[in-house]
Amino acid sequence: MKKFTALALMLTMLVILLAGCSSDVSMTDNNTTDALSYDDAIKELETFYADIKPRNVNAPLDVNITDAAAASGLASIDTFPVTVQGRGEINFEIAAATELSASAPDDWLNVVADHFNRSNQTLNGKSVSVTVRKITSGEVLTYMVEGGYRPECYIPSNDAWGQMLDASGFKTITVEKRIAGNTAGVLMRESTYNEFVQKHKDVNMANILQAAIDGELVFAYTNPYTSSTGLNILSSMLYAFDNNNPLSDTAVNKLIEYQRNAPTAAYTTAVLKNSAAKGIIDAMVMEEQAYINTGELRGYVFTPAGIRHDHPVYTFDYVDAEKQDAIRLFAQYCLNDENQKLASDKGFNRHDDYIAQPNGMDGNGYLAAQRVWKKNKNGGRPVIAVFVADISGSMGGNPINALIESLKNTMRYIDSDNYIGLVSYDDNVNINLPIGRFDNRQRAYFSGAVKNLQVGGKTATYNATLVGLKMLMDACKEVPDAKPMLFVLTDGVTNVGYRLDRIAPIVAGLRVPIYTIGYELDDQYKGDLQKLSTINEASCIDADVEGIVNVLRNLFNVNM
């Protein structure tokens, strides 16, 4: 299956190029990097919109709409790859944090597991092996609670996830509290760090947050539903707001105050690294091991914060005794001198003297903290979003089916106080659903409009993008404190209408983040989607058709 591309960044503003008004598909030679002013962008948008002449399509009311079952919003667990395959008579699967199970240097557990599988380990006269699945710590929780996934072993980044599983009705059994030591913390640009220490003395969460609220620095963190560092720092933030009760109204109100001017939580740590490299943010969260292995961040200073990330090893009461013993055997193997040296070589086992800072959370508290963040991450501002769906002929088959199913399933992640509209396009642009508050009636119209999407014709992606932007600008007049954003879902094959270089100055001038999601995207079409998203520092997400429901679920948790 072909994959669509990605490059993810974060919300703020960056500009790209050009000018021009004709609606043909020829490229211009005037590739400037100047954005239009906001007022000029609005004027240009009005002119382009009048030329495009979108059609209004009546959305049918889906009277049979029901809340999608949680499991239906999840892709197959096999979209998370197995990185080591065991074939022993006793074999168990580890759901392993990605900093342990990805490619080098984030492959420590893969290397150890491979060596273990080759070492002829036995138990009760039977050969023992291990299978490793690469999956974020937060996705394991989601899949176990909502999707029926039952790994025999779980190695998350920190123990918060084990506590959350216990609070969700699972019975974890701690095999080891630590197999690869690590810390999460805050990275600051060196010049920012020196100024910060001179003014505030201590680099701690309370001081960082107050400095961010006061506009002294831009601080960014990752999605606490999937990222261990994001969850860790979110908990530390709430505790800094109210040491006595991190889930109190006082803490929540301070979180809202902070979030009103904070960057959107990053989809991945890679987003933060890219934003830091561009100088967009001054401080960000990261695990120390990632910092050690990222050469371009040498000009940053790392300060540990929150709880430790020591990669505890869990099994569960549903795992039989023989496999539990095999898991203990493997955990001891991880702790031998050779493997611990390898862990140190790959950036782990630093700051062993760091003691976890209190955050006032238990398993139920962490789950509540996620819900608090989900509700308040936009600083009390509603989101106005338009989905722009490619229904051209090249989307036929798997892509359009995945698009329809993913939009249907991910409706459950969009809060009712947000405002949603839908545009579709082939040669022409259709307004399938005008923007409206996402109450039950709007949900039913949205569901009906999505189910009615049919493919055919050519592809006018940038015409449709302009129509979506015009809808957003009009809606923002009615809801002036809202946060506008656009989601473009396409295979990237633009062959009629305006080109990217024609609309880029308008996009930059309007400062609306545009998230692009490509379906079965060929390499030749990657560049434009990446550029469109990067204009205002949004994301172009990497996934395949099978995993698109997870992509949208996590994207909406971050933004909607």
N, C-alpha and C positions, 0 to 999 in steps of 0.2 A: 504494500500500500504506500502510495506516495505520501510524503509529509509536507505540511505547509510550514513556512518558516517563522522565524521569530527574531526578535531582538527586543528586550524589554527595558524600558526606562521608567522614569517617574514624573509626576505632575509638577510642572512650573511652566517655564516658557523658554523657547528657543525659536529661532526663525530660520526660514529657508529662502525661497526665491521668488521671483519674477513678476511679470505683468502680461497684459493682453486681454482681448475681449472676444475674439472670434471663437466659434464653436466647432471648428474643424479639428482634426486629430494630428495636424502637423506640429512638429516641435518648434520651439522658438529658440533663437540664438541669444536672447537676452536673459541669461541665467544669473540674475543678481541675487543677492542674499538679503535684500531689504524687505521687511514686512510692511504692509500698509498700516497706517494709523487705524484705530478702531473705527472712527467715523468714516474714513475712506473705505475700509473693508465692508462696512454695512452698505455703503452706496454701490460698491462693486457687486456685492452679493445680490442686491435688488436687481441690478441689470442682468446678471447671469441667470437669476431665477426666472425673470420674465422671458428670457430666450429659451429656457429649458421647457417651460409649460408643463409641469407635472399634472398627471391625471388623478382625480379623486376616485377611490374604489371603496364602495360601501363594505364595511366589515360585517360578516354575519355574527350574530350573537350565539356563542357556543353555550347552549343551555345545559349541555351534558358535562360541563367542566367540573372536574373534581380535583382536589389537592393531590398532586402526584405523590405516590409513595416515595419515601426517602430513598429506598434502594434503587428506584427507577432513575434517580438523578445521579447515579454513579456508573461510571464505565466499568468494564470488566476489570477485575484485579490484575489480569494479565497485561493491562496497559502499563503496569509498573514492572519493569523487566527483572527477570532472574539473572543475576550476575555471576553466580556460582551454582552449579548443579551437582547435588550429591546423589550417589547411586548405591549407598551401602544398604545392608539388610535392615539396619536401623537408621533412618534418615529423618531429619527434622528441618522445617523451614524457619528461617529467621527473617522477620520483618525488620530491616536495618535502616537506620538513619542515613541520609544521603552523603554526609561527610565521611562515612565509613565504607560506602558501597558503590561509589561512582567510579570515575576514571582517575588515574594518578594525578595528584598526590592524595586524592580523597578515596583511596581504595584499600585502606589498611585491613578492614575486615575481609574483603575479597581475597587478599593475599594470604591472610592467616587461614581462612576457610579452605583455600586451595591446598595449602601445605598440610592442613589437618586431613583433608580427604586423601592425600597421597601418603600419609604417615602410617597407614595400616592400623588404625585404632580399632580396638574391639571392646565389646561389653557382653558378658554372658556368652562368650564364644561367637558373637555375631559382629560383623563389620559395621562400623559407625561412620556416618558422613553427615554433611550439613549442606543445605541449600540456602542461598542468600537472595532475598528480594530487595531491590532498591526502592524505597518509598519514604516519603517524609514522615516524621513522627506524628504530625497531626493527621495525615491521611490514614494512618493505621487506626487511630481512634475513630475517625469517621466511618471507615469500612467495617470495623468490628461492631460498632453500635448500630449502623444503618444498613450495612450490606452483607452481613453474615460471614465476613472473613474471619478465619480462625487459625492464625499462625501458631505453631507450637512454641515459638520463642519470639521475643520482642526486645530489640535494643534501640530505645529512643535516645535522643541527645541528653535529656535530663529526666529527673524522677517526677516532674509535674504530670507527665502523660500517664505514668503508672497510677498515680493518685486519681487522675480523672477516669481511668478505666474502672478502678474500684468504685468510684462514686457513680459510675454508669451501670453497675450491677455485675461486673466481672470480678473474679477472684484471682488477683495476681499473686505469684509466688516469686519473691526476690531471690535470684540465684547468686548474683554479685551486685554490689552497689556501685562498683566502678571497674571498667576494663580498659578505658582510655581516657585519661584525665583531660579536661578542657574547661575553659571559662568563656562566658559571653561577656560582652562589655560594650563600651562606647569608643568609637574611633573619632578623633578630632584632627583636622588639619593642624600641622605643627604650629603655625603662626596663630591660629585660633586658640589652640591649647595654651600657648604662652600668655596670650591676652586674658584668657579665661582664668587661669591660675592666679595671675596678677590681681585680677579684680575679685574673684570669688574664693580663692585659695583651694577649696576642695572640689574635685571633679566628682560630684555625686548626682544622683537623679534629681533631687529637689532643686539643686542649683542649675542643672542643665535645663530643666523644664521652665524654671522662672526666666532664665535667659532667653529661651525660645519664645515664651509669651511676651517678653519685653522687646522682642525683635532684634536681639543681639546676635543670634545665630539661627541657622536653619538646621533642625534636627529631624532625622528620618528613621523609620523602623519598618520591619517586615510584617506580613500578614500573620496575626497570632492564631489563626485557625490551622495553618500549616507549618509555620516556622517556630521552632523551639525558642530561638532568640527573640522573635517577636512576642511570643507569649510571656517569656521571662521578663522582658523590658516593660511590656504592658502592665504586668503585675507590680513591678517595681514603681512604675509611674503612679498607679492608683494608691500604692502604699505611701509614696512620697506626698501625695495630695492629702492623705489622712492616715496617719500612723495608727490611730485607734480602730478605724474601720475602713479598710480600703474599698469597700463597696457602698459606702455611705453616700447620701445626697451631696455632701461637701466634696467628696472625691469625684463623683460623677460630674458635678457642675464645673470643677476645675478641668476635668478631661475635656468637656465641651469647649471651655474657653481656650484650652491649648489647641484643640483640633480645628478651630475655626480658621486659623492661619497656618496650620501645619501641612506639609506635603502629604498626599495620599499614601497610605501604607504601601510599601513596595511589594510587588507580586513575588519577587525572589531577591535573594541577596545580590545576585548579579546585577539587578536593577540599581541597587545602591552603589555598587562599584562603578558602574558606568556613569551615574550621576556625579559621584565624587570626582571621577577623572575629568569631568567637564567643569568642575568648580561650582556646580549647582547647589550642593549642600555643604555645610560646614562640619557637621557631625552626624554619625550614623551608628547603628548597632551592627555587631558582627561577632562571630565566634573567633577566639584567638587563633585557632588552627587555620582558619580561612585567611586571617590577616597575615600570619606567618608565611603562607604560601602564595600571597598575592604581591608580586614585586612592585606593581604600580602604586601600591599604598604605603611605600616606605616613608613617604613624607607625612604620615599620620602617626598619632600617638594613641596607643591602646590602653584603656583603663578598665579592669574587670568590674562587673556590676551584676547584681541580682544573684540568683542561685547558680550553683556549679553545673557544668555540663559533662558529667563523668561517665555517661553511657552505661547506665545500669542494665543488667540482664534479667529479664522476666520470663517465667513460664506461667502456665495457668492450670487451674484445677481440672480442666477438661482434658489435659494431656496425660497419657498413661505413664505409669511409674518408670517404665523402661526408658521411654523417651526423655523423661525428666532427668534421669541419671545420665543419659547421653548429653543433654544440654549442660549439665554440671561438668562433665568431662571436657566439653569444648570450652567452657568458661575458664577452667583451670589452664587449659592449653593457651588461651589468649593471654594469660597472666605470666607465662614463663619469661625468663630474662630476654631471650631472643626476640620474642614478639613485642615485649614492652620497649625494647630498644628501637624496633621498627616503628612503633607508634610514636616515639620521640622524634625519630628521623622525619616522620610525616607531619610534624607540627603539634602533636599532642603532648601531654604531661608537662606543660609549663605552668607556672604560677601555682605549684602544689601547696603553697602556704596560704592561698586565698581561701577565706572562710565565707561560705554562703551568707548573703545578707538577708535579713528577715523580710518577708513580704506579706505576712498575715494570711496566707492562702493555704487551704487544703484542696482536695479534689473538687469538692462542690464549689469552692471559691474560684478556682481556675475556670470552671465551666461558666460560672456567673460572670467572671471578668470578660470572657469572650462575648457573652450576650450583651453586656454593658457597652463593650467596644462596638459591636455590630450596630447597635441602636444609635450610638452617639459619635461615630467616627467622622461624620461630616460636620461636626461642630453645631449640630442642631439645624443645619441647613438641608432642605430637601434636595434631592437630585432630580434634574430633568434630563431624561435620556431618550435618544432616538436610535432604534435599531435599523440599520440599512442592509437589506438582505438581497444578495445577488440571486436572481432567478433566471439568468441567461442559460442558453442551451448547454454550455460547458459544465454547468452545475448538475446536470442530470445524473440520476442513479444515487450512488452512495452519498455524495456531498449534500444534495438537497434534502435527502432523507435525514442525514445527520443534523443538518441545520434546523429542520422542523422539530425533530425530537428533542434536540438540546434546548431550543427556545421554550418548548412546552414544559420540559422538566425543570428548567431553571427559573421559571416564573415564581416558584416557591421561595426563592432567595431574594426576591425584590420586595422591599417593605412597602406597605400600603400608603405611606405618606410621600412616596416619590411619584414622579410624573413620567409617563411612558408613551412613546409613539412608535409607529412602524412605517418604514418606507421599503418598497421593493423596486427592482429595476432589471430590465434587459436593455433593448434599444431605447425604451422609454422609461420614465420614472413615475412610479405610482405612490400616492399617499394612501396606504392601506388603513392606517389608523391615526387620526389626529392626536396630538398630545393631550393626555388627560390624567387626572390623579388615579393612581393604580388601585382603586377600590375594587370591589367584587364585580361590578358591572364592566369596568375597563378591562379587568382580567379576562372576563368572558369574551369581550370583543377582541382583545389581543389574541386569545386562544383561537377564536374563529378565523381571524385574519391569517394567523400562522398556518393553520391547517389547510387553508385555501391556496397557499402558494403553489404555483405551477411554473415549470421551466419552459424556456424557448426564447430564441432571438440572440442578439449580440449583447455586448457588455459595456454599459456607460457608467462605470463606477464613480467617476468624479462628478458627473452631473448629479447623481443620486446623493453624493456627499454634500454638495451645495444645497440641495433641497432639504436634507436633514438639518444642516446648519441654519437655514432660513427658518425652519420650524422651531428650532431651539431659541433663536434670537427673538422671535415673536412671543414664545412662551415666557421668556425671561422678563418681558415687559409686564406680564401678569403676575409673575412670582419673582420679584427683583432680587431676593436674597438667595435664590436657588443656585445650585452648582450644575452647570450644563456639561454634558458629555455625549459623545457619539460612538456607536459601535458599528463597524463596517465588517460584514461577514461575506467573504468572497473567495473565489479561486484565483483572483488577481489578474484575469485575462481581460484587460481593458482594451477595447478595439473601436469604440465610437465615442463621440462627445469630447468634452474637455479633457486635457491631459493634466498631469500633476503639476507641471511647471506653470500652467495657466492659473491654477487655483491656490497654489501654495501661499502667495502673499496675503490672500483673503483669510485662509486658515490661520496663518500666523498672527494677523491683525486681530482676529476675533478671540484668540487665546483659548479656544475650546479644545480639550484633549480628545483625540480620536484614536480609539482602540481598534486595531485591525486584527481580524481572525481569518486566516486563509485555510481553504479546504483543498487538499491534494494539490498543493501549489508547486508548479515547476520552478526550477532555479531561476529561469530567465525573468520571472515575475516577482521575485523576492524584493528587489531593490525599491520599487515604488511604494509597496505597502510599508516597508520599514521607514522610508522617508516620510510618508504621510503621518505615521504614528510619532515619529521623532520631532516633528515640527513643534508640537506643544508638549513634548516629553510624556507621551502616553506609552502604550505597549503594543507591540506586535507579537502575539503569543505563539510559542512553538508547541504544536501537538499534532496528532494525526486524527483522522476521522473517528476512529474508535474511542479516542480519549477526549473528544471535544466537550462532552458534558462536564467532565472534571475541570477543563479549562474555564468554561463559563461559570461554573459553580464558584470556583475560587476567585475569579475576576469579579463576580458580583458581590461576594463576601467582602472584598476589598473596597468596592466602589459604591454599592447600592444600599 
